[in-house]
Amino acid sequence: MKIDLTKLKREKSIQELLEFSIINIDKPVEHTSFDVDSRVKGMLRLRKTSHFGTLDPMVTGVLPVALNRACKLLDYFMHRDKVYVGEMHIHKSVNKKDLEKEMKKFIGIIEQMPPIKSSVKRALRKRRVNDFKILKFDEEKRNVEFIADVEAGTYIRKLCSDLGDKLGCGAHMTKLRRTRAGLFDDKNLITIEKVFEVVEKYKQGDETGLRKILIPAEIITELYPVVQVKEELVKNLLQGKAIHKGIVKEVDKMKLGEVFLVFYKERFIGVYDRVEKKCKTKDDIYGKAKFVMQEMKG
């Protein structure tokens, strides 16, 4: 079932949207992702904000920021492919044909060692590169504008450095901008300055601009299947009780471990997965209880 996000956005109150929405921020240079979280939180006087996928201070672009209860969905939006447009400098002269040939060799599964300054353990990790190609090449200045479509967790700076090693002359990244992170792209980005502007108007009684930039967190329905339940089940579900085998036919058809979303009409109840015997908990978006989905045998 498809949830009508446009209708949902139109019919929800601004308070309901602020409680369960996402803003697709255009992260500015020289600001950390956590700086952006903090500024949005302060401007809107929210309890909590969380960004989807950290960007280094010098990297700009797509940084979705979840508001209040939408923060509980962080893990379900993250860990998805990202697209970057960047620039790198080649340390010695190389012709375009050789450069393209080496870049193509990175497409597929590669191994990367996280940079020394990274916050993760330094061990070889496998990552998938969907595309890595030249957009512009200034052969005289040895500057390359490129696009990289990669699995989440791929280090683009390291990708450029490793390419330089393969070329035998060295290379380093000089600029980077994220243009897509999972569902979110650069077509509807909002600057921090624009957020400030619409919040000021909201404080003066005009919610039009603020409403426009808020993306209902129910957009998660574009990532996972939706299961509708009857009204009589809602109370039990909000108390953290399981959906037992045979009660909801769509659930019986789910594969073990498959993640799905439970709705009552257009009301988001929670995230579940199908398990056998032992219960597996998922965060309660409304903060009342842990949601549980359990398949019962017999």
N, C-alpha and C positions, 0 to 999 in steps of 0.2 A: 504494500500500500504506500502511496506517495502522500506526504504531508505538504499542504499548500503553505509554503513559507511566506509568500506575499500576503495572503489572507491573515496568517498568524501575526505577522508584523503589524498589519493594519489594525487588527482587533485587540491586541494586547495593550494594556496601559503602559505608559512610559516606565512606571515603577516595576512592572512585571518584566519588561524588556531589560532594564538595568540589572535585574536579578539573575537573568539567564540569557546572556548574549555575548557576542564577540565583536571586537573592533579590529579591522584589518589596518594596522598602523604601518606607515612608511617610516621605518627606523632611520633617524638621521645619523650622520657620521659623528664619531667621537662621543657617542652616548652608548652605554651598555644597555642590553635588553632589560636588565633589572631597573635601570633608570627610567625606561619607558613605562614599565609596570607601575613604578612608584608615582610617576607624574599623572598617569591616567587614574590611578586609585585616589590620589589627592584631589584632582579636579572634580571627580564625580562623587567623592566622599563614600567610597565603596569599602566593604569589609575586606575584600581580597581581589587581587588580580594575578593572572599567570599567563606567561607568553608560551607560544608553541614553537619550540626550537630556537635555542640561543644563537644570536649573531655576535661576532666579535665587534668591539667598538668601532673599528674602521670600516665595517661592512654595513651597507645600507639595504633598504628594501623591505620585503614582505615580512611582517612580524605580527601575526594574529595575537591579540590579547583577550583572554577570557575574563569575564566579569562575574564576581560572586559565585553562585552555584555552578556556573558553567566551568569553573576551574576544576571541578570533579571529573570533567571529561578529558582532561589533559592527555592522558595516556592513549585515548582512543583516536585523537586527532593527530598525535605525533607519530614518529617512526614511518613517515610516508615520503615518497620521492620528492626531491627538491630540484629546482632549476635556477642556475646562476648565470649572469652575464658579467664577465670580468676582463681585466687586462693583465698581461704579463710581459716581462721584459726578458728577451733572450740575450745571454751574456756575450755570445759571439755570432758572427754572421751564419745564417742558414737559409737555404732556399725553401720556398713555400711547399714544393712537392715533398721534400724530405720531412718537413714539419708536419704536414698532413698525414704522411705515412706513419710517423711515430704516434701521433695523436689517436689514430684509428686503432692502434695496438692496445690502447687503454680501455676501449669499449668492451664490455663484458665483465667478468668477475676479476677483480684485482686484489692485491694484498697491500695494506697500508700500515705503517707504523705511526701512531699518533705523535704529534709534535711534542717536544720536551715540555713546553709550557701548557700543554693540555691538562684537563682535570681528570682524565681517565688513565687507567693503567697502561703503561707503554708495552704493548704486546701486539704482534701482527694481527690485523683484523681483515676479514674478507668483506669487500663492498662491491656493489654492482654499479657500473657506469653505463647508462643507457645511451648517452651521446656526449661527444667531446669534439668540437670542431671550431674552425676559424670563422669569425665574422668579418674581420678586417686584419690586414697584415701590412705593416710599414716595414719593408725589408731593410731600408736604409737605417732607420732608427732602432730596428729589431724589436718593435712593439707589436704585440698580438692582442686583438680583441677576440674573445672566445665565448662560447656558450657551453655549459656543462649541465647535463641532466643526470642526476645521480641518486643513489639510494641514501636515505637519511643516515647521518653519521660519517659521510665521506668528507674528508678534509680537502678543500679545493686548493689551499695554499700548498699542501703537500703534493697534490696532483700536479701542480705546475712545477714544483721542485723535482719531482720524480721524472717528469717529462724532460726537464733540462739535463738530468743525469743520463737518460737514454739517448739524448742528442749528443752527449759528450761535451757539452759546452756550458751547461748550467742555465737556470732560469728562475725567476721569482715573480710572484704575483704582486701587482702594484695597485689594483683596484678591484672591488667585488661588490656586486649588487644581487640580492636574491629576488627573482621575479615570480617564483611560485613555491609554495610550501603546501603540499597535499591539495586540499580543496581551494586554497586561497592563492590568488595571483595578484599581479600589479595593476589590474584593470580598475579596481575600486579602492585603491589605497587612500588612507587619510593621514595627513600630516599632524604632528602634535599641535601645531599652531591652529589647524582647523578644528581639532577637538576642543581646544581652549575657546575658540570663537563660538562654537555651537553650545558649549556649556554655559558661557556667559549669557547667551540669548535665552537659554533654558531657565536660568536663574531669574530672568526678566519676564518669564511667562510664555516664551515661545519655544515649544518643544519640537518644532518641525525639523530643524537641522539635526538635532540629536537623534531623533527617531530614524532619520534617513541613514545615519552611519552605523546604527546598531544592527548586527546580523543575528537573528534568533539562533540559539545554540541547537535548535532542532534541525539545523542544517546537517547534523550528524547522520540524518536519515539518508543522505547521499552516499554514506560509507557502509552502512549495515542494514540488513533486512529488518522490516518493521512487523511486529505481531500485535494485533489488536485484541484486547480482552474486554469482557463484559463488565458493566458497572459493578455488579455484585462482587467481583474479584478485587476491585481496587483497594478497598479497606484492608484486606488481608495482605495484599502486596506491599502496601505502604507500611505495614507492621513487620515486613521482612520475611513473610512466609513464602514457601516455594510454590512454583507452578508444577503441579504433579502431572504425571503422565496420564493422558486421556482427557484432561480438562480443556486444553487448547490444542486443536488438531494440528495447527501450523508448527507448534513446538515439537510434536511427535515426529515430524518430518525432518527436523534439524539434525545435523551430524553432531556427534559428541565433540565438545570443545568449540562449537560454532557460536560466535558472539551475535546477539540480536538485540533489538530494542523493543521495549514493551510500551504501548500507548493505550490510553482509553480515549477514543475519538482523537482529538488533537492535543490531549494532555500527555506529556512525557512522564512515564512512570519510572523507568530505569533501564539500565544496561544489564543484560543477563548472558549467561552461556549455558549450554546444555551439558550436564555432567551425569555421571552414573554412580549410584550408591552414596558417596560422600558429597556434601554440599560444597559449593565454591562461591564465595561472597564477591559481590561487586558493590562499589560505592553507591550509597543512596544520594541521588542528586538533590533531594529536598531535605536531607539532613535528619530524617526522623528514625531511620533504622537501616541496617544493612540489607540490601536486596539479595535474595537467594533464588536460584533456579535449580531445581533438582528433578531428575528423572527417577521415578519410582518403578521398580520392576513389579510385574504381576498386578 
